[in-house]
Amino acid sequence: MKPSIKNINAYTIVALIIFIAGLLLYLTWGLRYNVWADVGIYSITIILVLGGLLGAILSLTFEKTEEEQE
């Protein structure tokens, strides 16, 4: 199944918010503490960014059921 913009729903929006939160967390942490190579912040950022990306892709690839289309 191909991702389609027609399938945007609440799950897609939440996934994109999580993705953006991961990027913002890394940028704000780096700017505030001037530490760009930290294993701890990498681990949190990777979980948020990959979770957001995979969640958005999965939520866009599922087809709507007959009840949702009506």
PQR file with spaces between the fields and no chain letter, atoms N, CA, C, O and H, PARSE charges and radii, in Angstrom:
ATOM       1  N    MET     1       0.833   -1.189    0.000 -0.4000 1.5000
ATOM       2  CA   MET     1       0.000    0.000    0.000 -0.0000 2.0000
ATOM       3  C    MET     1       0.877    1.252    0.000  0.5500 1.7000
ATOM       4  O    MET     1       1.895    1.310    0.690 -0.5500 1.4000
ATOM       5  N    LYS     2       0.479    2.225   -0.763 -0.4000 1.5000
ATOM       6  CA   LYS     2       1.214    3.482   -0.806 -0.0000 2.0000
ATOM       7  C    LYS     2       0.638    4.464    0.207  0.5500 1.7000
ATOM       8  O    LYS     2      -0.576    4.510    0.407 -0.5500 1.4000
ATOM       9  H    LYS     2      -0.348    2.178   -1.324  0.4000 1.0000
ATOM      10  N    PRO     3       1.507    5.254    0.851 -0.5600 1.5000
ATOM      11  CA   PRO     3       0.980    6.311    1.732  0.2800 2.0000
ATOM      12  C    PRO     3       0.170    7.313    0.928  0.5500 1.7000
ATOM      13  O    PRO     3       0.536    7.680   -0.188 -0.5500 1.4000
ATOM      14  N    SER     4      -0.921    7.744    1.506 -0.4000 1.5000
ATOM      15  CA   SER     4      -1.790    8.695    0.825 -0.0000 2.0000
ATOM      16  C    SER     4      -2.151    9.832    1.772  0.5500 1.7000
ATOM      17  O    SER     4      -2.415    9.611    2.953 -0.5500 1.4000
ATOM      18  H    SER     4      -1.219    7.447    2.414  0.4000 1.0000
ATOM      19  N    ILE     5      -2.159   11.037    1.244 -0.4000 1.5000
ATOM      20  CA   ILE     5      -2.522   12.215    2.042 -0.0000 2.0000
ATOM      21  C    ILE     5      -3.995   12.139    2.462  0.5500 1.7000
ATOM      22  O    ILE     5      -4.389   12.759    3.450 -0.5500 1.4000
ATOM      23  H    ILE     5      -1.945   11.217    0.284  0.4000 1.0000
ATOM      24  N    LYS     6      -4.796   11.395    1.727 -0.4000 1.5000
ATOM      25  CA   LYS     6      -6.224   11.266    2.051 -0.0000 2.0000
ATOM      26  C    LYS     6      -6.444   10.527    3.371  0.5500 1.7000
ATOM      27  O    LYS     6      -7.519   10.620    3.963 -0.5500 1.4000
ATOM      28  H    LYS     6      -4.476   10.891    0.925  0.4000 1.0000
ATOM      29  N    ASN     7      -5.434    9.797    3.830 -0.4000 1.5000
ATOM      30  CA   ASN     7      -5.572    8.998    5.048 -0.0000 2.0000
ATOM      31  C    ASN     7      -5.134    9.724    6.316  0.5500 1.7000
ATOM      32  O    ASN     7      -4.983    9.082    7.356 -0.5500 1.4000
ATOM      33  H    ASN     7      -4.561    9.721    3.349  0.4000 1.0000
ATOM      34  N    ILE     8      -4.927   11.022    6.267 -0.4000 1.5000
ATOM      35  CA   ILE     8      -4.504   11.758    7.463 -0.0000 2.0000
ATOM      36  C    ILE     8      -5.610   11.690    8.518  0.5500 1.7000
ATOM      37  O    ILE     8      -6.774   11.980    8.245 -0.5500 1.4000
ATOM      38  H    ILE     8      -5.050   11.543    5.422  0.4000 1.0000
ATOM      39  N    ASN     9      -5.212   11.300    9.723 -0.4000 1.5000
ATOM      40  CA   ASN     9      -6.157   11.219   10.837 -0.0000 2.0000
ATOM      41  C    ASN     9      -5.444   11.658   12.120  0.5500 1.7000
ATOM      42  O    ASN     9      -4.338   12.195   12.066 -0.5500 1.4000
ATOM      43  H    ASN     9      -4.266   11.065    9.945  0.4000 1.0000
ATOM      44  N    ALA    10      -6.068   11.433   13.245 -0.4000 1.5000
ATOM      45  CA   ALA    10      -5.503   11.871   14.523 -0.0000 2.0000
ATOM      46  C    ALA    10      -4.177   11.168   14.820  0.5500 1.7000
ATOM      47  O    ALA    10      -3.271   11.779   15.386 -0.5500 1.4000
ATOM      48  H    ALA    10      -6.967   10.997   13.288  0.4000 1.0000
ATOM      49  N    TYR    11      -4.054    9.894   14.447 -0.4000 1.5000
ATOM      50  CA   TYR    11      -2.813    9.164   14.693 -0.0000 2.0000
ATOM      51  C    TYR    11      -1.656    9.782   13.916  0.5500 1.7000
ATOM      52  O    TYR    11      -0.537    9.858   14.423 -0.5500 1.4000
ATOM      53  H    TYR    11      -4.790    9.398   13.987  0.4000 1.0000
ATOM      54  N    THR    12      -1.919   10.220   12.699 -0.4000 1.5000
ATOM      55  CA   THR    12      -0.882   10.854   11.892 -0.0000 2.0000
ATOM      56  C    THR    12      -0.426   12.155   12.531  0.5500 1.7000
ATOM      57  O    THR    12       0.771   12.439   12.581 -0.5500 1.4000
ATOM      58  H    THR    12      -2.829   10.158   12.288  0.4000 1.0000
ATOM      59  N    ILE    13      -1.361   12.935   13.014 -0.4000 1.5000
ATOM      60  CA   ILE    13      -1.030   14.214   13.635 -0.0000 2.0000
ATOM      61  C    ILE    13      -0.219   14.006   14.911  0.5500 1.7000
ATOM      62  O    ILE    13       0.752   14.723   15.156 -0.5500 1.4000
ATOM      63  H    ILE    13      -2.333   12.704   12.974  0.4000 1.0000
ATOM      64  N    VAL    14      -0.613   13.031   15.720 -0.4000 1.5000
ATOM      65  CA   VAL    14       0.133   12.730   16.949 -0.0000 2.0000
ATOM      66  C    VAL    14       1.542   12.254   16.608  0.5500 1.7000
ATOM      67  O    VAL    14       2.500   12.644   17.275 -0.5500 1.4000
ATOM      68  H    VAL    14      -1.401   12.448   15.521  0.4000 1.0000
ATOM      69  N    ALA    15       1.682   11.427   15.594 -0.4000 1.5000
ATOM      70  CA   ALA    15       2.996   10.934   15.189 -0.0000 2.0000
ATOM      71  C    ALA    15       3.886   12.080   14.715  0.5500 1.7000
ATOM      72  O    ALA    15       5.076   12.105   15.032 -0.5500 1.4000
ATOM      73  H    ALA    15       0.904   11.110   15.052  0.4000 1.0000
ATOM      74  N    LEU    16       3.337   13.014   13.972 -0.4000 1.5000
ATOM      75  CA   LEU    16       4.126   14.144   13.508 -0.0000 2.0000
ATOM      76  C    LEU    16       4.516   15.073   14.660  0.5500 1.7000
ATOM      77  O    LEU    16       5.605   15.647   14.650 -0.5500 1.4000
ATOM      78  H    LEU    16       2.371   12.994   13.715  0.4000 1.0000
ATOM      79  N    ILE    17       3.642   15.221   15.640 -0.4000 1.5000
ATOM      80  CA   ILE    17       3.973   16.019   16.821 -0.0000 2.0000
ATOM      81  C    ILE    17       5.122   15.365   17.595  0.5500 1.7000
ATOM      82  O    ILE    17       6.019   16.057   18.076 -0.5500 1.4000
ATOM      83  H    ILE    17       2.758   14.754   15.648  0.4000 1.0000
ATOM      84  N    ILE    18       5.097   14.034   17.715 -0.4000 1.5000
ATOM      85  CA   ILE    18       6.178   13.321   18.398 -0.0000 2.0000
ATOM      86  C    ILE    18       7.488   13.479   17.632  0.5500 1.7000
ATOM      87  O    ILE    18       8.544   13.657   18.239 -0.5500 1.4000
ATOM      88  H    ILE    18       4.368   13.471   17.325  0.4000 1.0000
ATOM      89  N    PHE    19       7.425   13.414   16.301 -0.4000 1.5000
ATOM      90  CA   PHE    19       8.611   13.601   15.468 -0.0000 2.0000
ATOM      91  C    PHE    19       9.205   14.993   15.677  0.5500 1.7000
ATOM      92  O    PHE    19      10.412   15.134   15.874 -0.5500 1.4000
ATOM      93  H    PHE    19       6.567   13.269   15.809  0.4000 1.0000
ATOM      94  N    ILE    20       8.365   16.010   15.635 -0.4000 1.5000
ATOM      95  CA   ILE    20       8.828   17.391   15.816 -0.0000 2.0000
ATOM      96  C    ILE    20       9.357   17.596   17.237  0.5500 1.7000
ATOM      97  O    ILE    20      10.332   18.319   17.440 -0.5500 1.4000
ATOM      98  H    ILE    20       7.384   15.896   15.476  0.4000 1.0000
ATOM      99  N    ALA    21       8.712   16.960   18.221 -0.4000 1.5000
ATOM     100  CA   ALA    21       9.183   17.072   19.604 -0.0000 2.0000
ATOM     101  C    ALA    21      10.585   16.493   19.750  0.5500 1.7000
ATOM     102  O    ALA    21      11.408   17.046   20.480 -0.5500 1.4000
ATOM     103  H    ALA    21       7.919   16.373   18.056  0.4000 1.0000
ATOM     104  N    GLY    22      10.865   15.390   19.066 -0.4000 1.5000
ATOM     105  CA   GLY    22      12.203   14.806   19.111 -0.0000 2.0000
ATOM     106  C    GLY    22      13.254   15.734   18.539  0.5500 1.7000
ATOM     107  O    GLY    22      14.331   15.887   19.114 -0.5500 1.4000
ATOM     108  H    GLY    22      10.196   14.941   18.473  0.4000 1.0000
ATOM     109  N    LEU    23      12.948   16.354   17.408 -0.4000 1.5000
ATOM     110  CA   LEU    23      13.891   17.288   16.803 -0.0000 2.0000
ATOM     111  C    LEU    23      14.093   18.523   17.680  0.5500 1.7000
ATOM     112  O    LEU    23      15.221   18.975   17.871 -0.5500 1.4000
ATOM     113  H    LEU    23      12.072   16.230   16.941  0.4000 1.0000
ATOM     114  N    LEU    24      12.999   19.065   18.209 -0.4000 1.5000
ATOM     115  CA   LEU    24      13.101   20.243   19.072 -0.0000 2.0000
ATOM     116  C    LEU    24      13.853   19.943   20.363  0.5500 1.7000
ATOM     117  O    LEU    24      14.619   20.776   20.848 -0.5500 1.4000
ATOM     118  H    LEU    24      12.082   18.697   18.054  0.4000 1.0000
ATOM     119  N    LEU    25      13.635   18.753   20.917 -0.4000 1.5000
ATOM     120  CA   LEU    25      14.358   18.366   22.130 -0.0000 2.0000
ATOM     121  C    LEU    25      15.857   18.360   21.881  0.5500 1.7000
ATOM     122  O    LEU    25      16.623   18.893   22.684 -0.5500 1.4000
ATOM     123  H    LEU    25      13.013   18.077   20.523  0.4000 1.0000
ATOM     124  N    TYR    26      16.282   17.756   20.766 -0.4000 1.5000
ATOM     125  CA   TYR    26      17.714   17.696   20.453 -0.0000 2.0000
ATOM     126  C    TYR    26      18.289   19.094   20.239  0.5500 1.7000
ATOM     127  O    TYR    26      19.363   19.411   20.750 -0.5500 1.4000
ATOM     128  H    TYR    26      15.660   17.322   20.114  0.4000 1.0000
ATOM     129  N    LEU    27      17.576   19.926   19.488 -0.4000 1.5000
ATOM     130  CA   LEU    27      18.080   21.282   19.226 -0.0000 2.0000
ATOM     131  C    LEU    27      18.139   22.135   20.483  0.5500 1.7000
ATOM     132  O    LEU    27      19.134   22.821   20.716 -0.5500 1.4000
ATOM     133  H    LEU    27      16.704   19.668   19.073  0.4000 1.0000
ATOM     134  N    THR    28      17.089   22.104   21.297 -0.4000 1.5000
ATOM     135  CA   THR    28      17.091   22.924   22.502 -0.0000 2.0000
ATOM     136  C    THR    28      18.134   22.431   23.506  0.5500 1.7000
ATOM     137  O    THR    28      18.786   23.235   24.172 -0.5500 1.4000
ATOM     138  H    THR    28      16.280   21.547   21.108  0.4000 1.0000
ATOM     139  N    TRP    29      18.288   21.116   23.613 -0.4000 1.5000
ATOM     140  CA   TRP    29      19.293   20.572   24.521 -0.0000 2.0000
ATOM     141  C    TRP    29      20.692   20.996   24.079  0.5500 1.7000
ATOM     142  O    TRP    29      21.519   21.398   24.898 -0.5500 1.4000
ATOM     143  H    TRP    29      17.757   20.463   23.072  0.4000 1.0000
ATOM     144  N    GLY    30      20.944   20.901   22.777 -0.4000 1.5000
ATOM     145  CA   GLY    30      22.260   21.279   22.253 -0.0000 2.0000
ATOM     146  C    GLY    30      22.544   22.761   22.423  0.5500 1.7000
ATOM     147  O    GLY    30      23.656   23.142   22.789 -0.5500 1.4000
ATOM     148  H    GLY    30      20.273   20.575   22.111  0.4000 1.0000
ATOM     149  N    LEU    31      21.554   23.595   22.162 -0.4000 1.5000
ATOM     150  CA   LEU    31      21.754   25.035   22.303 -0.0000 2.0000
ATOM     151  C    LEU    31      21.881   25.459   23.762  0.5500 1.7000
ATOM     152  O    LEU    31      22.677   26.338   24.093 -0.5500 1.4000
ATOM     153  H    LEU    31      20.651   23.285   21.864  0.4000 1.0000
ATOM     154  N    ARG    32      21.102   24.838   24.624 -0.4000 1.5000
ATOM     155  CA   ARG    32      21.120   25.248   26.033 -0.0000 2.0000
ATOM     156  C    ARG    32      22.400   24.805   26.745  0.5500 1.7000
ATOM     157  O    ARG    32      23.018   25.585   27.468 -0.5500 1.4000
ATOM     158  H    ARG    32      20.456   24.124   24.355  0.4000 1.0000
ATOM     159  N    TYR    33      22.792   23.543   26.532 -0.4000 1.5000
ATOM     160  CA   TYR    33      23.939   23.003   27.260 -0.0000 2.0000
ATOM     161  C    TYR    33      25.209   22.932   26.411  0.5500 1.7000
ATOM     162  O    TYR    33      26.261   22.533   26.910 -0.5500 1.4000
ATOM     163  H    TYR    33      22.290   22.908   25.944  0.4000 1.0000
ATOM     164  N    ASN    34      25.124   23.310   25.144 -0.4000 1.5000
ATOM     165  CA   ASN    34      26.253   23.310   24.226 -0.0000 2.0000
ATOM     166  C    ASN    34      26.920   21.933   24.162  0.5500 1.7000
ATOM     167  O    ASN    34      28.144   21.822   24.086 -0.5500 1.4000
ATOM     168  H    ASN    34      24.269   23.634   24.739  0.4000 1.0000
ATOM     169  N    VAL    35      26.089   20.889   24.194 -0.4000 1.5000
ATOM     170  CA   VAL    35      26.559   19.506   24.101 -0.0000 2.0000
ATOM     171  C    VAL    35      25.830   18.859   22.933  0.5500 1.7000
ATOM     172  O    VAL    35      24.625   18.620   23.003 -0.5500 1.4000
ATOM     173  H    VAL    35      25.095   20.979   24.256  0.4000 1.0000
ATOM     174  N    TRP    36      26.563   18.576   21.854 -0.4000 1.5000
ATOM     175  CA   TRP    36      25.938   18.009   20.660 -0.0000 2.0000
ATOM     176  C    TRP    36      26.219   16.516   20.539  0.5500 1.7000
ATOM     177  O    TRP    36      25.551   15.838   19.758 -0.5500 1.4000
ATOM     178  H    TRP    36      27.542   18.770   21.797  0.4000 1.0000
ATOM     179  N    ALA    37      27.170   15.986   21.274 -0.4000 1.5000
ATOM     180  CA   ALA    37      27.505   14.561   21.200 -0.0000 2.0000
ATOM     181  C    ALA    37      27.295   13.944   22.576  0.5500 1.7000
ATOM     182  O    ALA    37      28.240   13.793   23.350 -0.5500 1.4000
ATOM     183  H    ALA    37      27.713   16.536   21.909  0.4000 1.0000
ATOM     184  N    ASP    38      26.056   13.593   22.870 -0.4000 1.5000
ATOM     185  CA   ASP    38      25.715   13.019   24.161 -0.0000 2.0000
ATOM     186  C    ASP    38      24.863   11.776   23.917  0.5500 1.7000
ATOM     187  O    ASP    38      23.826   11.849   23.257 -0.5500 1.4000
ATOM     188  H    ASP    38      25.289   13.716   22.240  0.4000 1.0000
ATOM     189  N    VAL    39      25.295   10.654   24.441 -0.4000 1.5000
ATOM     190  CA   VAL    39      24.602    9.392   24.207 -0.0000 2.0000
ATOM     191  C    VAL    39      23.189    9.422   24.789  0.5500 1.7000
ATOM     192  O    VAL    39      22.273    8.852   24.196 -0.5500 1.4000
ATOM     193  H    VAL    39      26.137   10.595   24.977  0.4000 1.0000
ATOM     194  N    GLY    40      22.998   10.061   25.911 -0.4000 1.5000
ATOM     195  CA   GLY    40      21.687   10.108   26.545 -0.0000 2.0000
ATOM     196  C    GLY    40      20.659   10.836   25.702  0.5500 1.7000
ATOM     197  O    GLY    40      19.541   10.349   25.528 -0.5500 1.4000
ATOM     198  H    GLY    40      23.742   10.524   26.393  0.4000 1.0000
ATOM     199  N    ILE    41      21.021   11.992   25.179 -0.4000 1.5000
ATOM     200  CA   ILE    41      20.061   12.746   24.374 -0.0000 2.0000
ATOM     201  C    ILE    41      19.854   12.077   23.022  0.5500 1.7000
ATOM     202  O    ILE    41      18.770   12.172   22.447 -0.5500 1.4000
ATOM     203  H    ILE    41      21.928   12.387   25.320  0.4000 1.0000
ATOM     204  N    TYR    42      20.887   11.397   22.504 -0.4000 1.5000
ATOM     205  CA   TYR    42      20.720   10.631   21.266 -0.0000 2.0000
ATOM     206  C    TYR    42      19.662    9.552   21.433  0.5500 1.7000
ATOM     207  O    TYR    42      18.805    9.374   20.568 -0.5500 1.4000
ATOM     208  H    TYR    42      21.768   11.321   22.971  0.4000 1.0000
ATOM     209  N    SER    43      19.725    8.832   22.551 -0.4000 1.5000
ATOM     210  CA   SER    43      18.796    7.718   22.745 -0.0000 2.0000
ATOM     211  C    SER    43      17.352    8.204   22.835  0.5500 1.7000
ATOM     212  O    SER    43      16.452    7.573   22.281 -0.5500 1.4000
ATOM     213  H    SER    43      20.421    8.977   23.254  0.4000 1.0000
ATOM     214  N    ILE    44      17.126    9.305   23.518 -0.4000 1.5000
ATOM     215  CA   ILE    44      15.771    9.842   23.616 -0.0000 2.0000
ATOM     216  C    ILE    44      15.307   10.387   22.270  0.5500 1.7000
ATOM     217  O    ILE    44      14.160   10.177   21.874 -0.5500 1.4000
ATOM     218  H    ILE    44      17.858    9.818   23.968  0.4000 1.0000
ATOM     219  N    THR    45      16.192   11.084   21.572 -0.4000 1.5000
ATOM     220  CA   THR    45      15.845   11.661   20.277 -0.0000 2.0000
ATOM     221  C    THR    45      15.534   10.578   19.258  0.5500 1.7000
ATOM     222  O    THR    45      14.578   10.711   18.495 -0.5500 1.4000
ATOM     223  H    THR    45      17.124   11.254   21.894  0.4000 1.0000
ATOM     224  N    ILE    46      16.317    9.512   19.228 -0.4000 1.5000
ATOM     225  CA   ILE    46      16.084    8.434   18.267 -0.0000 2.0000
ATOM     226  C    ILE    46      14.733    7.783   18.497  0.5500 1.7000
ATOM     227  O    ILE    46      14.019    7.481   17.541 -0.5500 1.4000
ATOM     228  H    ILE    46      17.094    9.404   19.848  0.4000 1.0000
ATOM     229  N    ILE    47      14.377    7.563   19.747 -0.4000 1.5000
ATOM     230  CA   ILE    47      13.079    6.953   20.046 -0.0000 2.0000
ATOM     231  C    ILE    47      11.945    7.855   19.568  0.5500 1.7000
ATOM     232  O    ILE    47      10.990    7.377   18.956 -0.5500 1.4000
ATOM     233  H    ILE    47      14.957    7.809   20.524  0.4000 1.0000
ATOM     234  N    LEU    48      12.042    9.151   19.842 -0.4000 1.5000
ATOM     235  CA   LEU    48      10.980   10.069   19.437 -0.0000 2.0000
ATOM     236  C    LEU    48      10.910   10.232   17.919  0.5500 1.7000
ATOM     237  O    LEU    48       9.824   10.181   17.341 -0.5500 1.4000
ATOM     238  H    LEU    48      12.817    9.539   20.340  0.4000 1.0000
ATOM     239  N    VAL    49      12.044   10.424   17.281 -0.4000 1.5000
ATOM     240  CA   VAL    49      12.047   10.656   15.832 -0.0000 2.0000
ATOM     241  C    VAL    49      11.604    9.412   15.073  0.5500 1.7000
ATOM     242  O    VAL    49      10.750    9.499   14.192 -0.5500 1.4000
ATOM     243  H    VAL    49      12.926   10.466   17.750  0.4000 1.0000
ATOM     244  N    LEU    50      12.174    8.256   15.403 -0.4000 1.5000
ATOM     245  CA   LEU    50      11.777    7.039   14.701 -0.0000 2.0000
ATOM     246  C    LEU    50      10.327    6.655   15.008  0.5500 1.7000
ATOM     247  O    LEU    50       9.603    6.197   14.124 -0.5500 1.4000
ATOM     248  H    LEU    50      12.869    8.185   16.119  0.4000 1.0000
ATOM     249  N    GLY    51       9.912    6.840   16.246 -0.4000 1.5000
ATOM     250  CA   GLY    51       8.514    6.571   16.587 -0.0000 2.0000
ATOM     251  C    GLY    51       7.562    7.464   15.814  0.5500 1.7000
ATOM     252  O    GLY    51       6.520    7.011   15.340 -0.5500 1.4000
ATOM     253  H    GLY    51      10.500    7.212   16.964  0.4000 1.0000
ATOM     254  N    GLY    52       7.923    8.736   15.688 -0.4000 1.5000
ATOM     255  CA   GLY    52       7.085    9.653   14.929 -0.0000 2.0000
ATOM     256  C    GLY    52       7.052    9.321   13.454  0.5500 1.7000
ATOM     257  O    GLY    52       5.987    9.342   12.837 -0.5500 1.4000
ATOM     258  H    GLY    52       8.769    9.103   16.073  0.4000 1.0000
ATOM     259  N    LEU    53       8.207    9.013   12.876 -0.4000 1.5000
ATOM     260  CA   LEU    53       8.257    8.670   11.457 -0.0000 2.0000
ATOM     261  C    LEU    53       7.501    7.378   11.152  0.5500 1.7000
ATOM     262  O    LEU    53       6.683    7.332   10.234 -0.5500 1.4000
ATOM     263  H    LEU    53       9.073    8.996   13.377  0.4000 1.0000
ATOM     264  N    LEU    54       7.777    6.342   11.918 -0.4000 1.5000
ATOM     265  CA   LEU    54       7.105    5.069   11.680 -0.0000 2.0000
ATOM     266  C    LEU    54       5.601    5.170   11.947  0.5500 1.7000
ATOM     267  O    LEU    54       4.798    4.575   11.228 -0.5500 1.4000
ATOM     268  H    LEU    54       8.442    6.379   12.664  0.4000 1.0000
ATOM     269  N    GLY    55       5.233    5.910   12.964 -0.4000 1.5000
ATOM     270  CA   GLY    55       3.804    6.097   13.239 -0.0000 2.0000
ATOM     271  C    GLY    55       3.099    6.829   12.124  0.5500 1.7000
ATOM     272  O    GLY    55       1.978    6.473   11.761 -0.5500 1.4000
ATOM     273  H    GLY    55       5.885    6.392   13.548  0.4000 1.0000
ATOM     274  N    ALA    56       3.733    7.843   11.576 -0.4000 1.5000
ATOM     275  CA   ALA    56       3.125    8.589   10.470 -0.0000 2.0000
ATOM     276  C    ALA    56       3.017    7.715    9.227  0.5500 1.7000
ATOM     277  O    ALA    56       1.989    7.724    8.550 -0.5500 1.4000
ATOM     278  H    ALA    56       4.644    8.132   11.871  0.4000 1.0000
ATOM     279  N    ILE    57       4.060    6.968    8.925 -0.4000 1.5000
ATOM     280  CA   ILE    57       4.017    6.099    7.743 -0.0000 2.0000
ATOM     281  C    ILE    57       2.954    5.024    7.898  0.5500 1.7000
ATOM     282  O    ILE    57       2.195    4.758    6.965 -0.5500 1.4000
ATOM     283  H    ILE    57       4.895    6.961    9.475  0.4000 1.0000
ATOM     284  N    LEU    58       2.897    4.407    9.068 -0.4000 1.5000
ATOM     285  CA   LEU    58       1.890    3.371    9.278 -0.0000 2.0000
ATOM     286  C    LEU    58       0.471    3.922    9.225  0.5500 1.7000
ATOM     287  O    LEU    58      -0.419    3.291    8.655 -0.5500 1.4000
ATOM     288  H    LEU    58       3.513    4.623    9.825  0.4000 1.0000
ATOM     289  N    SER    59       0.256    5.080    9.808 -0.4000 1.5000
ATOM     290  CA   SER    59      -1.103    5.633    9.825 -0.0000 2.0000
ATOM     291  C    SER    59      -1.529    6.108    8.435  0.5500 1.7000
ATOM     292  O    SER    59      -2.726    6.168    8.151 -0.5500 1.4000
ATOM     293  H    SER    59       0.978    5.593   10.271  0.4000 1.0000
ATOM     294  N    LEU    60      -0.586    6.443    7.573 -0.4000 1.5000
ATOM     295  CA   LEU    60      -0.938    6.866    6.218 -0.0000 2.0000
ATOM     296  C    LEU    60      -1.142    5.690    5.266  0.5500 1.7000
ATOM     297  O    LEU    60      -1.793    5.849    4.234 -0.5500 1.4000
ATOM     298  H    LEU    60       0.386    6.395    7.803  0.4000 1.0000
ATOM     299  N    THR    61      -0.603    4.521    5.588 -0.4000 1.5000
ATOM     300  CA   THR    61      -0.710    3.396    4.667 -0.0000 2.0000
ATOM     301  C    THR    61      -1.966    2.565    4.874  0.5500 1.7000
ATOM     302  O    THR    61      -2.382    1.858    3.957 -0.5500 1.4000
ATOM     303  H    THR    61      -0.075    4.392    6.427  0.4000 1.0000
ATOM     304  N    PHE    62      -2.576    2.626    6.033 -0.4000 1.5000
ATOM     305  CA   PHE    62      -3.781    1.836    6.259 -0.0000 2.0000
ATOM     306  C    PHE    62      -4.944    2.418    5.482  0.5500 1.7000
ATOM     307  O    PHE    62      -5.128    3.634    5.427 -0.5500 1.4000
ATOM     308  H    PHE    62      -2.238    3.201    6.778  0.4000 1.0000
ATOM     309  N    GLU    63      -5.732    1.530    4.878 -0.4000 1.5000
ATOM     310  CA   GLU    63      -6.917    1.972    4.153 -0.0000 2.0000
ATOM     311  C    GLU    63      -8.066    2.148    5.130  0.5500 1.7000
ATOM     312  O    GLU    63      -8.148    1.461    6.148 -0.5500 1.4000
ATOM     313  H    GLU    63      -5.583    0.542    4.923  0.4000 1.0000
ATOM     314  N    LYS    64      -8.947    3.073    4.804 -0.4000 1.5000
ATOM     315  CA   LYS    64     -10.105    3.307    5.642 -0.0000 2.0000
ATOM     316  C    LYS    64     -11.126    2.191    5.468  0.5500 1.7000
ATOM     317  O    LYS    64     -11.288    1.639    4.380 -0.5500 1.4000
ATOM     318  H    LYS    64      -8.881    3.631    3.976  0.4000 1.0000
ATOM     319  N    THR    65     -11.810    1.870    6.561 -0.4000 1.5000
ATOM     320  CA   THR    65     -12.866    0.877    6.469 -0.0000 2.0000
ATOM     321  C    THR    65     -14.128    1.502    5.900  0.5500 1.7000
ATOM     322  O    THR    65     -14.188    2.715    5.697 -0.5500 1.4000
ATOM     323  H    THR    65     -11.679    2.319    7.445  0.4000 1.0000
ATOM     324  N    GLU    66     -15.114    0.698    5.647 -0.4000 1.5000
ATOM     325  CA   GLU    66     -16.368    1.206    5.071 -0.0000 2.0000
ATOM     326  C    GLU    66     -17.054    2.184    6.023  0.5500 1.7000
ATOM     327  O    GLU    66     -17.664    3.158    5.582 -0.5500 1.4000
ATOM     328  H    GLU    66     -15.065   -0.287    5.812  0.4000 1.0000
ATOM     329  N    GLU    67     -16.955    1.925    7.331 -0.4000 1.5000
ATOM     330  CA   GLU    67     -17.590    2.807    8.307 -0.0000 2.0000
ATOM     331  C    GLU    67     -16.914    4.166    8.338  0.5500 1.7000
ATOM     332  O    GLU    67     -17.594    5.182    8.482 -0.5500 1.4000
ATOM     333  H    GLU    67     -16.459    1.133    7.689  0.4000 1.0000
ATOM     334  N    GLU    68     -15.596    4.211    8.208 -0.4000 1.5000
ATOM     335  CA   GLU    68     -14.866    5.477    8.237 -0.0000 2.0000
ATOM     336  C    GLU    68     -15.071    6.276    6.975  0.5500 1.7000
ATOM     337  O    GLU    68     -14.994    7.504    7.009 -0.5500 1.4000
ATOM     338  H    GLU    68     -15.045    3.385    8.091  0.4000 1.0000
ATOM     339  N    GLN    69     -15.330    5.617    5.858 -0.4000 1.5000
ATOM     340  CA   GLN    69     -15.511    6.320    4.598 -0.0000 2.0000
ATOM     341  C    GLN    69     -16.842    7.050    4.525  0.5500 1.7000
ATOM     342  O    GLN    69     -16.975    8.028    3.789 -0.5500 1.4000
ATOM     343  H    GLN    69     -15.393    4.619    5.830  0.4000 1.0000
ATOM     344  N    GLU    70     -17.812    6.591    5.271 -0.4000 1.5000
ATOM     345  CA   GLU    70     -19.154    7.201    5.231 -0.0000 2.0000
ATOM     346  C    GLU    70     -19.277    8.437    6.043  0.5500 1.7000
ATOM     347  O    GLU    70     -20.349    9.040    6.091 -0.5500 1.4000
ATOM     348  H    GLU    70     -17.705    5.796    5.868  0.4000 1.0000
